[in-house]
Amino acid sequence: MIFALLVLLSTANFVPVDDFAELDAIADPMDFGFLLIMSADSVANKAMALEVAESVEALNAGDSVSISLYFVSMNASGYREIASLAGQFDGFPAVVTLVGHCGFLELDPEFLPSEIEDAWYQWGGGSTQGICNYCTRCNP
């Protein structure tokens, strides 16, 4: 099951990250994307990854637009620090919006497709300016 999940994540262009330092190194300041924070439940992880990938695809953002997709697994070195930003809705897995190097705003999984669409229209679509969303990473 873990192998199937890794295949799904790689085919949906999810990039694995270990911690904030790695995410900061690979995310462009003008980047826009989503970070899947995984749980111990591989079935729930797969379902959440599929929903994220389908929701991003449904945006019809165009070929010239790049929406980054990342995931952090429970065995990643920085998992605990990253996970501290999420889990308030239904625990994990969870999804947060990334705007530049920041913008760690948790999305409600009950409304994930509309939350992804709202995030795209609020901060994506070419309007990303490396803004600070006063998330809990920098503003506990």
C-alpha positions as CSV (number, residue, x, y, z in Angstrom):
1,M,0.0,0.0,0.0
2,I,2.9,2.4,0.8
3,F,4.3,1.7,-2.7
4,A,1.0,2.5,-4.3
5,L,0.8,5.8,-2.4
6,L,4.3,6.8,-3.5
7,V,3.5,6.0,-7.1
8,L,0.3,8.1,-6.8
9,L,2.2,11.0,-5.3
10,S,4.9,10.9,-7.9
11,T,2.5,10.7,-10.8
12,A,0.6,13.7,-9.4
13,N,3.9,15.6,-9.2
14,F,4.0,15.8,-5.4
15,V,7.5,16.5,-4.2
16,P,8.6,15.0,-0.9
17,V,10.0,17.4,1.7
18,D,11.7,16.7,5.0
19,D,11.5,20.0,6.8
20,F,11.1,23.8,6.5
21,A,14.7,24.3,5.4
22,E,14.2,21.9,2.4
23,L,10.8,23.4,1.5
24,D,12.3,26.9,1.7
25,A,15.2,25.8,-0.6
26,I,13.0,24.3,-3.3
27,A,10.0,26.7,-3.1
28,D,10.4,29.9,-5.1
29,P,9.4,33.1,-3.4
30,M,6.7,33.6,-6.0
31,D,5.6,30.0,-5.8
32,F,2.0,28.9,-5.1
33,G,1.1,25.4,-4.0
34,F,-0.2,23.0,-1.5
35,L,1.5,20.8,1.1
36,L,0.0,17.5,2.1
37,I,0.8,16.6,5.7
38,M,0.4,12.8,5.9
39,S,-0.9,10.6,8.7
40,A,-0.3,7.0,9.6
41,D,-3.4,6.0,7.6
42,S,-2.2,5.2,4.1
43,V,-5.8,5.0,2.8
44,A,-6.7,8.5,4.1
45,N,-3.4,9.8,2.7
46,K,-4.2,8.4,-0.7
47,A,-7.7,9.8,-0.7
48,M,-6.5,13.2,0.3
49,A,-3.7,13.2,-2.3
50,L,-6.2,12.2,-5.0
51,E,-8.6,15.0,-3.9
52,V,-5.8,17.6,-3.9
53,A,-4.6,16.5,-7.4
54,E,-8.1,16.4,-8.8
55,S,-9.0,19.8,-7.3
56,V,-5.8,21.4,-8.7
57,E,-6.5,19.9,-12.1
58,A,-10.1,21.2,-12.0
59,L,-8.8,24.8,-11.6
60,N,-7.9,24.8,-15.3
61,A,-5.2,27.3,-14.5
62,G,-3.6,26.9,-17.9
63,D,-0.4,25.3,-19.2
64,S,1.8,28.3,-18.3
65,V,0.8,28.2,-14.6
66,S,2.6,26.0,-12.1
67,I,1.0,25.0,-8.9
68,S,3.4,23.1,-6.7
69,L,2.4,20.1,-4.8
70,Y,4.5,18.8,-1.8
71,F,4.1,16.2,0.9
72,V,5.7,15.5,4.2
73,S,5.6,12.0,5.6
74,M,5.5,11.0,9.2
75,N,9.0,9.8,9.1
76,A,10.4,13.1,7.8
77,S,12.9,14.8,10.1
78,G,10.8,18.0,10.3
79,Y,7.4,16.4,10.3
80,R,6.5,17.4,13.9
81,E,7.4,21.0,13.3
82,I,5.4,21.2,10.0
83,A,2.5,19.3,11.5
84,S,2.2,21.8,14.3
85,L,0.7,24.2,11.7
86,A,-2.2,21.9,10.9
87,G,-4.6,19.3,12.3
88,Q,-7.2,21.6,13.7
89,F,-10.0,20.3,11.5
90,D,-10.0,16.6,11.5
91,G,-6.4,15.8,12.5
92,F,-4.2,14.3,9.7
93,P,-3.8,14.0,6.8
94,A,-4.1,17.7,6.3
95,V,-3.5,20.2,3.5
96,V,-2.0,23.7,3.8
97,T,-1.7,26.4,1.2
98,L,1.8,27.6,0.4
99,V,2.3,31.2,-0.9
100,G,5.9,31.8,-1.7
101,H,7.9,30.5,1.2
102,C,5.1,31.1,3.6
103,G,1.3,31.1,3.8
104,F,0.8,28.0,5.8
105,L,-2.9,28.2,6.1
106,E,-4.7,25.0,6.8
107,L,-7.6,24.1,4.4
108,D,-10.8,22.4,5.7
109,P,-10.9,18.9,4.3
110,E,-14.7,18.9,4.3
111,F,-14.7,21.6,1.7
112,L,-11.2,20.9,0.2
113,P,-12.1,21.5,-3.5
114,S,-13.7,24.9,-2.8
115,E,-10.9,25.8,-0.3
116,I,-8.3,25.0,-3.0
117,E,-10.2,27.1,-5.5
118,D,-10.6,30.0,-3.0
119,A,-6.8,29.9,-2.2
120,W,-6.0,29.9,-5.9
121,Y,-8.2,33.0,-6.6
122,Q,-6.9,34.7,-3.4
123,W,-3.2,34.1,-3.8
124,G,-2.5,32.2,-7.0
125,G,-3.3,33.0,-10.6
126,G,-0.3,35.3,-11.0
127,S,-1.3,37.4,-8.0
128,T,1.2,35.8,-5.6
129,Q,3.6,38.4,-4.4
130,G,5.4,36.6,-1.6
131,I,2.9,37.9,0.8
132,C,2.8,37.1,4.5
133,N,-0.4,35.6,5.7
134,Y,0.5,35.9,9.3
135,C,0.4,32.1,9.7
136,T,1.2,30.2,12.8
137,R,4.7,29.4,11.6
138,C,6.1,32.9,12.1
139,N,3.3,34.3,14.3
140,P,2.5,31.6,16.9
